[in-house]
């Protein structure tokens, strides 16, 4: 394994952990589950809009990190073909 492959593997590991954390931090699509936990506090107009903006930001970040994760995986696999 070359130094390039080691560096890409470490970066890939970091992105995979970040991707898992971001996916787990997103809210589910079931609106009633949040009310059971929060006691209905999320029913206000401000609470709904804030949740939407945070969810939309997390969705965009998830997409970007997923694309980077896939690209790093492809780069690592191609480098193993050429460097082995």
Jmol script that loads the backbone (N, CA, C; Angstrom):
load data "model"
ATOM      1  N   UNK A   1       0.847  -1.169   0.000  1.00  0.00           N
ATOM      2  CA  UNK A   1       0.000   0.000   0.000  1.00  0.00           C
ATOM      3  C   UNK A   1       0.902   1.243   0.000  1.00  0.00           C
ATOM      4  N   UNK A   2       0.605   2.135  -0.891  1.00  0.00           N
ATOM      5  CA  UNK A   2       1.414   3.346  -1.014  1.00  0.00           C
ATOM      6  C   UNK A   2       0.943   4.416  -0.043  1.00  0.00           C
ATOM      7  N   UNK A   3       1.729   5.467   0.059  1.00  0.00           N
ATOM      8  CA  UNK A   3       1.369   6.575   0.948  1.00  0.00           C
ATOM      9  C   UNK A   3       0.087   7.249   0.473  1.00  0.00           C
ATOM     10  N   UNK A   4      -0.086   7.361  -0.836  1.00  0.00           N
ATOM     11  CA  UNK A   4      -1.303   7.956  -1.394  1.00  0.00           C
ATOM     12  C   UNK A   4      -2.529   7.154  -0.968  1.00  0.00           C
ATOM     13  N   UNK A   5      -2.455   5.844  -1.051  1.00  0.00           N
ATOM     14  CA  UNK A   5      -3.581   4.999  -0.679  1.00  0.00           C
ATOM     15  C   UNK A   5      -3.878   5.079   0.815  1.00  0.00           C
ATOM     16  N   UNK A   6      -2.841   5.204   1.621  1.00  0.00           N
ATOM     17  CA  UNK A   6      -3.044   5.333   3.057  1.00  0.00           C
ATOM     18  C   UNK A   6      -3.752   6.653   3.377  1.00  0.00           C
ATOM     19  N   UNK A   7      -3.308   7.734   2.748  1.00  0.00           N
ATOM     20  CA  UNK A   7      -3.926   9.045   2.984  1.00  0.00           C
ATOM     21  C   UNK A   7      -5.378   9.044   2.528  1.00  0.00           C
ATOM     22  N   UNK A   8      -5.653   8.490   1.348  1.00  0.00           N
ATOM     23  CA  UNK A   8      -7.027   8.439   0.844  1.00  0.00           C
ATOM     24  C   UNK A   8      -7.887   7.548   1.733  1.00  0.00           C
ATOM     25  N   UNK A   9      -7.328   6.462   2.246  1.00  0.00           N
ATOM     26  CA  UNK A   9      -8.081   5.585   3.149  1.00  0.00           C
ATOM     27  C   UNK A   9      -8.444   6.295   4.445  1.00  0.00           C
ATOM     28  N   UNK A  10      -7.522   7.076   4.989  1.00  0.00           N
ATOM     29  CA  UNK A  10      -7.804   7.823   6.215  1.00  0.00           C
ATOM     30  C   UNK A  10      -8.880   8.879   5.966  1.00  0.00           C
ATOM     31  N   UNK A  11      -8.772   9.583   4.849  1.00  0.00           N
ATOM     32  CA  UNK A  11      -9.781  10.595   4.503  1.00  0.00           C
ATOM     33  C   UNK A  11     -11.138   9.935   4.280  1.00  0.00           C
ATOM     34  N   UNK A  12     -11.137   8.765   3.631  1.00  0.00           N
ATOM     35  CA  UNK A  12     -12.379   8.027   3.390  1.00  0.00           C
ATOM     36  C   UNK A  12     -13.018   7.604   4.712  1.00  0.00           C
ATOM     37  N   UNK A  13     -12.206   7.170   5.652  1.00  0.00           N
ATOM     38  CA  UNK A  13     -12.726   6.792   6.971  1.00  0.00           C
ATOM     39  C   UNK A  13     -13.358   7.991   7.669  1.00  0.00           C
ATOM     40  N   UNK A  14     -12.687   9.130   7.617  1.00  0.00           N
ATOM     41  CA  UNK A  14     -13.215  10.341   8.257  1.00  0.00           C
ATOM     42  C   UNK A  14     -14.550  10.741   7.630  1.00  0.00           C
ATOM     43  N   UNK A  15     -14.620  10.710   6.298  1.00  0.00           N
ATOM     44  CA  UNK A  15     -15.867  11.071   5.627  1.00  0.00           C
ATOM     45  C   UNK A  15     -16.976  10.063   5.928  1.00  0.00           C
ATOM     46  N   UNK A  16     -16.633   8.797   6.084  1.00  0.00           N
ATOM     47  CA  UNK A  16     -17.670   7.819   6.399  1.00  0.00           C
ATOM     48  C   UNK A  16     -18.244   8.046   7.794  1.00  0.00           C
ATOM     49  N   UNK A  17     -17.397   8.379   8.760  1.00  0.00           N
ATOM     50  CA  UNK A  17     -17.881   8.658  10.110  1.00  0.00           C
ATOM     51  C   UNK A  17     -18.746   9.918  10.108  1.00  0.00           C
ATOM     52  N   UNK A  18     -18.300  10.957   9.402  1.00  0.00           N
ATOM     53  CA  UNK A  18     -19.077  12.198   9.317  1.00  0.00           C
ATOM     54  C   UNK A  18     -20.419  11.944   8.637  1.00  0.00           C
ATOM     55  N   UNK A  19     -20.418  11.132   7.591  1.00  0.00           N
ATOM     56  CA  UNK A  19     -21.662  10.823   6.884  1.00  0.00           C
ATOM     57  C   UNK A  19     -22.649  10.096   7.798  1.00  0.00           C
ATOM     58  N   UNK A  20     -22.173   9.148   8.572  1.00  0.00           N
ATOM     59  CA  UNK A  20     -23.047   8.428   9.504  1.00  0.00           C
ATOM     60  C   UNK A  20     -23.610   9.380  10.554  1.00  0.00           C
ATOM     61  N   UNK A  21     -22.774  10.257  11.094  1.00  0.00           N
ATOM     62  CA  UNK A  21     -23.234  11.197  12.117  1.00  0.00           C
ATOM     63  C   UNK A  21     -24.286  12.147  11.555  1.00  0.00           C
ATOM     64  N   UNK A  22     -24.063  12.643  10.344  1.00  0.00           N
ATOM     65  CA  UNK A  22     -25.027  13.584   9.745  1.00  0.00           C
ATOM     66  C   UNK A  22     -26.346  12.895   9.429  1.00  0.00           C
ATOM     67  N   UNK A  23     -26.283  11.670   8.923  1.00  0.00           N
ATOM     68  CA  UNK A  23     -27.525  10.959   8.616  1.00  0.00           C
ATOM     69  C   UNK A  23     -28.301  10.669   9.897  1.00  0.00           C
ATOM     70  N   UNK A  24     -27.600  10.304  10.957  1.00  0.00           N
ATOM     71  CA  UNK A  24     -28.293  10.010  12.209  1.00  0.00           C
ATOM     72  C   UNK A  24     -28.836  11.268  12.887  1.00  0.00           C
ATOM     73  N   UNK A  25     -28.276  12.422  12.585  1.00  0.00           N
ATOM     74  CA  UNK A  25     -28.750  13.650  13.213  1.00  0.00           C
ATOM     75  C   UNK A  25     -29.963  14.251  12.511  1.00  0.00           C
ATOM     76  N   UNK A  26     -30.329  13.726  11.366  1.00  0.00           N
ATOM     77  CA  UNK A  26     -31.498  14.242  10.663  1.00  0.00           C
ATOM     78  C   UNK A  26     -32.768  13.732  11.308  1.00  0.00           C
ATOM     79  N   UNK A  27     -33.813  14.532  11.196  1.00  0.00           N
ATOM     80  CA  UNK A  27     -35.099  14.136  11.751  1.00  0.00           C
ATOM     81  C   UNK A  27     -35.793  13.189  10.787  1.00  0.00           C
ATOM     82  N   UNK A  28     -36.653  12.363  11.348  1.00  0.00           N
ATOM     83  CA  UNK A  28     -37.454  11.481  10.531  1.00  0.00           C
ATOM     84  C   UNK A  28     -38.573  12.244   9.849  1.00  0.00           C
ATOM     85  N   UNK A  29     -39.250  11.593   8.930  1.00  0.00           N
ATOM     86  CA  UNK A  29     -40.324  12.255   8.193  1.00  0.00           C
ATOM     87  C   UNK A  29     -41.668  12.140   8.900  1.00  0.00           C
ATOM     88  N   UNK A  30     -41.740  11.407  10.004  1.00  0.00           N
ATOM     89  CA  UNK A  30     -42.981  11.243  10.740  1.00  0.00           C
ATOM     90  C   UNK A  30     -43.177  12.425  11.690  1.00  0.00           C
ATOM     91  N   UNK A  31     -44.168  13.293  11.433  1.00  0.00           N
ATOM     92  CA  UNK A  31     -44.332  14.480  12.287  1.00  0.00           C
ATOM     93  C   UNK A  31     -44.879  14.160  13.670  1.00  0.00           C
ATOM     94  N   UNK A  32     -45.523  13.021  13.846  1.00  0.00           N
ATOM     95  CA  UNK A  32     -46.158  12.709  15.115  1.00  0.00           C
ATOM     96  C   UNK A  32     -45.158  12.186  16.141  1.00  0.00           C
ATOM     97  N   UNK A  33     -44.074  11.610  15.697  1.00  0.00           N
ATOM     98  CA  UNK A  33     -43.070  11.107  16.626  1.00  0.00           C
ATOM     99  C   UNK A  33     -42.395  12.247  17.366  1.00  0.00           C
ATOM    100  N   UNK A  34     -42.134  13.345  16.686  1.00  0.00           N
ATOM    101  CA  UNK A  34     -41.540  14.509  17.331  1.00  0.00           C
ATOM    102  C   UNK A  34     -42.439  15.108  18.388  1.00  0.00           C
ATOM    103  N   UNK A  35     -43.735  15.076  18.161  1.00  0.00           N
ATOM    104  CA  UNK A  35     -44.678  15.603  19.146  1.00  0.00           C
ATOM    105  C   UNK A  35     -44.728  14.734  20.395  1.00  0.00           C
ATOM    106  N   UNK A  36     -44.574  13.451  20.232  1.00  0.00           N
ATOM    107  CA  UNK A  36     -44.594  12.559  21.390  1.00  0.00           C
ATOM    108  C   UNK A  36     -43.379  12.792  22.269  1.00  0.00           C
ATOM    109  N   UNK A  37     -42.250  13.075  21.660  1.00  0.00           N
ATOM    110  CA  UNK A  37     -41.030  13.279  22.428  1.00  0.00           C
ATOM    111  C   UNK A  37     -40.968  14.703  22.980  1.00  0.00           C
ATOM    112  N   UNK A  38     -41.256  15.697  22.134  1.00  0.00           N
ATOM    113  CA  UNK A  38     -41.109  17.094  22.536  1.00  0.00           C
ATOM    114  C   UNK A  38     -42.342  17.644  23.248  1.00  0.00           C
ATOM    115  N   UNK A  39     -43.392  16.895  23.319  1.00  0.00           N
ATOM    116  CA  UNK A  39     -44.597  17.376  23.992  1.00  0.00           C
ATOM    117  C   UNK A  39     -45.351  18.418  23.200  1.00  0.00           C
ATOM    118  N   UNK A  40     -45.227  18.414  21.881  1.00  0.00           N
ATOM    119  CA  UNK A  40     -45.949  19.348  21.038  1.00  0.00           C
ATOM    120  C   UNK A  40     -45.268  20.692  20.887  1.00  0.00           C
ATOM    121  N   UNK A  41     -44.069  20.845  21.375  1.00  0.00           N
ATOM    122  CA  UNK A  41     -43.376  22.128  21.289  1.00  0.00           C
ATOM    123  C   UNK A  41     -42.977  22.465  19.865  1.00  0.00           C
ATOM    124  N   UNK A  42     -42.904  21.486  19.004  1.00  0.00           N
ATOM    125  CA  UNK A  42     -42.493  21.727  17.629  1.00  0.00           C
ATOM    126  C   UNK A  42     -43.654  22.185  16.754  1.00  0.00           C
ATOM    127  N   UNK A  43     -44.814  22.396  17.328  1.00  0.00           N
ATOM    128  CA  UNK A  43     -45.986  22.784  16.553  1.00  0.00           C
ATOM    129  C   UNK A  43     -46.048  24.269  16.249  1.00  0.00           C
ATOM    130  N   UNK A  44     -45.219  25.073  16.852  1.00  0.00           N
ATOM    131  CA  UNK A  44     -45.257  26.506  16.584  1.00  0.00           C
ATOM    132  C   UNK A  44     -44.722  26.791  15.187  1.00  0.00           C
ATOM    133  N   UNK A  45     -45.082  27.938  14.656  1.00  0.00           N
ATOM    134  CA  UNK A  45     -44.645  28.313  13.309  1.00  0.00           C
ATOM    135  C   UNK A  45     -43.138  28.416  13.236  1.00  0.00           C
ATOM    136  N   UNK A  46     -42.528  29.033  14.251  1.00  0.00           N
ATOM    137  CA  UNK A  46     -41.089  29.193  14.273  1.00  0.00           C
ATOM    138  C   UNK A  46     -40.395  27.840  14.371  1.00  0.00           C
ATOM    139  N   UNK A  47     -40.938  26.951  15.180  1.00  0.00           N
ATOM    140  CA  UNK A  47     -40.354  25.623  15.334  1.00  0.00           C
ATOM    141  C   UNK A  47     -40.395  24.829  14.043  1.00  0.00           C
ATOM    142  N   UNK A  48     -41.494  24.925  13.311  1.00  0.00           N
ATOM    143  CA  UNK A  48     -41.607  24.202  12.047  1.00  0.00           C
ATOM    144  C   UNK A  48     -40.636  24.741  11.011  1.00  0.00           C
ATOM    145  N   UNK A  49     -40.538  26.045  10.890  1.00  0.00           N
ATOM    146  CA  UNK A  49     -39.643  26.620   9.887  1.00  0.00           C
ATOM    147  C   UNK A  49     -38.182  26.391  10.235  1.00  0.00           C
ATOM    148  N   UNK A  50     -37.854  26.465  11.514  1.00  0.00           N
ATOM    149  CA  UNK A  50     -36.478  26.212  11.919  1.00  0.00           C
ATOM    150  C   UNK A  50     -36.101  24.775  11.606  1.00  0.00           C
ATOM    151  N   UNK A  51     -37.003  23.848  11.860  1.00  0.00           N
ATOM    152  CA  UNK A  51     -36.731  22.446  11.564  1.00  0.00           C
ATOM    153  C   UNK A  51     -36.542  22.235  10.071  1.00  0.00           C
ATOM    154  N   UNK A  52     -37.316  22.933   9.273  1.00  0.00           N
ATOM    155  CA  UNK A  52     -37.185  22.782   7.819  1.00  0.00           C
ATOM    156  C   UNK A  52     -35.844  23.306   7.325  1.00  0.00           C
ATOM    157  N   UNK A  53     -35.412  24.421   7.847  1.00  0.00           N
ATOM    158  CA  UNK A  53     -34.140  24.971   7.381  1.00  0.00           C
ATOM    159  C   UNK A  53     -32.972  24.105   7.840  1.00  0.00           C
ATOM    160  N   UNK A  54     -33.033  23.600   9.058  1.00  0.00           N
ATOM    161  CA  UNK A  54     -31.968  22.710   9.529  1.00  0.00           C
ATOM    162  C   UNK A  54     -31.977  21.414   8.737  1.00  0.00           C
ATOM    163  N   UNK A  55     -33.171  20.859   8.504  1.00  0.00           N
ATOM    164  CA  UNK A  55     -33.260  19.627   7.729  1.00  0.00           C
ATOM    165  C   UNK A  55     -32.783  19.827   6.300  1.00  0.00           C
ATOM    166  N   UNK A  56     -33.125  20.955   5.700  1.00  0.00           N
ATOM    167  CA  UNK A  56     -32.680  21.187   4.324  1.00  0.00           C
ATOM    168  C   UNK A  56     -31.169  21.368   4.267  1.00  0.00           C
ATOM    169  N   UNK A  57     -30.594  22.030   5.273  1.00  0.00           N
ATOM    170  CA  UNK A  57     -29.146  22.191   5.316  1.00  0.00           C
ATOM    171  C   UNK A  57     -28.461  20.831   5.514  1.00  0.00           C
ATOM    172  N   UNK A  58     -28.996  20.012   6.408  1.00  0.00           N
ATOM    173  CA  UNK A  58     -28.414  18.692   6.625  1.00  0.00           C
ATOM    174  C   UNK A  58     -28.555  17.808   5.393  1.00  0.00           C
ATOM    175  N   UNK A  59     -29.657  17.957   4.663  1.00  0.00           N
ATOM    176  CA  UNK A  59     -29.841  17.189   3.433  1.00  0.00           C
ATOM    177  C   UNK A  59     -28.799  17.575   2.386  1.00  0.00           C
ATOM    178  N   UNK A  60     -28.552  18.873   2.245  1.00  0.00           N
ATOM    179  CA  UNK A  60     -27.542  19.326   1.283  1.00  0.00           C
ATOM    180  C   UNK A  60     -26.150  18.857   1.677  1.00  0.00           C
ATOM    181  N   UNK A  61     -25.833  18.961   2.963  1.00  0.00           N
ATOM    182  CA  UNK A  61     -24.525  18.509   3.438  1.00  0.00           C
ATOM    183  C   UNK A  61     -24.378  17.004   3.233  1.00  0.00           C
ATOM    184  N   UNK A  62     -25.449  16.258   3.475  1.00  0.00           N
ATOM    185  CA  UNK A  62     -25.416  14.811   3.273  1.00  0.00           C
ATOM    186  C   UNK A  62     -25.137  14.472   1.823  1.00  0.00           C
ATOM    187  N   UNK A  63     -25.780  15.175   0.907  1.00  0.00           N
ATOM    188  CA  UNK A  63     -25.554  14.907  -0.514  1.00  0.00           C
ATOM    189  C   UNK A  63     -24.113  15.198  -0.907  1.00  0.00           C
ATOM    190  N   UNK A  64     -23.570  16.317  -0.445  1.00  0.00           N
ATOM    191  CA  UNK A  64     -22.189  16.681  -0.796  1.00  0.00           C
ATOM    192  C   UNK A  64     -21.209  15.655  -0.236  1.00  0.00           C
ATOM    193  N   UNK A  65     -21.385  15.284   1.027  1.00  0.00           N
ATOM    194  CA  UNK A  65     -20.468  14.330   1.637  1.00  0.00           C
ATOM    195  C   UNK A  65     -20.616  12.951   1.000  1.00  0.00           C
ATOM    196  N   UNK A  66     -21.828  12.573   0.614  1.00  0.00           N
ATOM    197  CA  UNK A  66     -22.023  11.283  -0.057  1.00  0.00           C
ATOM    198  C   UNK A  66     -21.319  11.256  -1.410  1.00  0.00           C
ATOM    199  N   UNK A  67     -21.383  12.352  -2.152  1.00  0.00           N
ATOM    200  CA  UNK A  67     -20.691  12.417  -3.449  1.00  0.00           C
ATOM    201  C   UNK A  67     -19.176  12.342  -3.244  1.00  0.00           C
ATOM    202  N   UNK A  68     -18.666  13.055  -2.244  1.00  0.00           N
ATOM    203  CA  UNK A  68     -17.234  12.998  -1.947  1.00  0.00           C
ATOM    204  C   UNK A  68     -16.839  11.589  -1.511  1.00  0.00           C
ATOM    205  N   UNK A  69     -17.677  10.944  -0.702  1.00  0.00           N
ATOM    206  CA  UNK A  69     -17.418   9.581  -0.258  1.00  0.00           C
ATOM    207  C   UNK A  69     -17.330   8.620  -1.439  1.00  0.00           C
ATOM    208  N   UNK A  70     -18.262   8.739  -2.370  1.00  0.00           N
ATOM    209  CA  UNK A  70     -18.250   7.876  -3.558  1.00  0.00           C
ATOM    210  C   UNK A  70     -17.024   8.153  -4.413  1.00  0.00           C
ATOM    211  N   UNK A  71     -16.687   9.428  -4.590  1.00  0.00           N
ATOM    212  CA  UNK A  71     -15.506   9.777  -5.389  1.00  0.00           C
ATOM    213  C   UNK A  71     -14.230   9.242  -4.751  1.00  0.00           C
ATOM    214  N   UNK A  72     -14.107   9.356  -3.432  1.00  0.00           N
ATOM    215  CA  UNK A  72     -12.922   8.824  -2.751  1.00  0.00           C
ATOM    216  C   UNK A  72     -12.838   7.306  -2.872  1.00  0.00           C
ATOM    217  N   UNK A  73     -13.978   6.643  -2.813  1.00  0.00           N
ATOM    218  CA  UNK A  73     -13.996   5.193  -2.965  1.00  0.00           C
ATOM    219  C   UNK A  73     -13.539   4.787  -4.363  1.00  0.00           C
ATOM    220  N   UNK A  74     -14.016   5.494  -5.376  1.00  0.00           N
ATOM    221  CA  UNK A  74     -13.608   5.204  -6.752  1.00  0.00           C
ATOM    222  C   UNK A  74     -12.116   5.489  -6.934  1.00  0.00           C
ATOM    223  N   UNK A  75     -11.643   6.609  -6.408  1.00  0.00           N
ATOM    224  CA  UNK A  75     -10.220   6.953  -6.518  1.00  0.00           C
ATOM    225  C   UNK A  75      -9.361   5.897  -5.835  1.00  0.00           C
ATOM    226  N   UNK A  76      -9.776   5.436  -4.675  1.00  0.00           N
ATOM    227  CA  UNK A  76      -9.005   4.424  -3.957  1.00  0.00           C
ATOM    228  C   UNK A  76      -8.971   3.112  -4.731  1.00  0.00           C
ATOM    229  N   UNK A  77     -10.091   2.723  -5.295  1.00  0.00           N
ATOM    230  CA  UNK A  77     -10.124   1.474  -6.062  1.00  0.00           C
ATOM    231  C   UNK A  77      -9.305   1.581  -7.345  1.00  0.00           C
ATOM    232  N   UNK A  78      -9.360   2.706  -8.019  1.00  0.00           N
ATOM    233  CA  UNK A  78      -8.566   2.886  -9.231  1.00  0.00           C
ATOM    234  C   UNK A  78      -7.078   2.916  -8.893  1.00  0.00           C
ATOM    235  N   UNK A  79      -6.727   3.555  -7.790  1.00  0.00           N
ATOM    236  CA  UNK A  79      -5.320   3.605  -7.401  1.00  0.00           C
ATOM    237  C   UNK A  79      -4.799   2.223  -7.047  1.00  0.00           C
ATOM    238  N   UNK A  80      -5.636   1.352  -6.514  1.00  0.00           N
ATOM    239  CA  UNK A  80      -5.193  -0.003  -6.217  1.00  0.00           C
ATOM    240  C   UNK A  80      -4.940  -0.786  -7.485  1.00  0.00           C
ATOM    241  N   UNK A  81      -5.676  -0.489  -8.539  1.00  0.00           N
ATOM    242  CA  UNK A  81      -5.443  -1.172  -9.817  1.00  0.00           C
ATOM    243  C   UNK A  81      -4.119  -0.721 -10.407  1.00  0.00           C
ATOM    244  N   UNK A  82      -3.839   0.568 -10.378  1.00  0.00           N
ATOM    245  CA  UNK A  82      -2.634   1.074 -11.009  1.00  0.00           C
ATOM    246  C   UNK A  82      -1.388   0.901 -10.168  1.00  0.00           C
ATOM    247  N   UNK A  83      -1.485   0.914  -8.849  1.00  0.00           N
ATOM    248  CA  UNK A  83      -0.307   0.829  -7.992  1.00  0.00           C
ATOM    249  C   UNK A  83       0.019  -0.577  -7.535  1.00  0.00           C
ATOM    250  N   UNK A  84      -0.798  -1.559  -7.894  1.00  0.00           N
ATOM    251  CA  UNK A  84      -0.495  -2.920  -7.452  1.00  0.00           C
ATOM    252  C   UNK A  84       0.239  -3.715  -8.488  1.00  0.00           C
TER     253      UNK A  84
END
end "model"
wireframe off; spacefill off
backbone 0.3
color backbone group
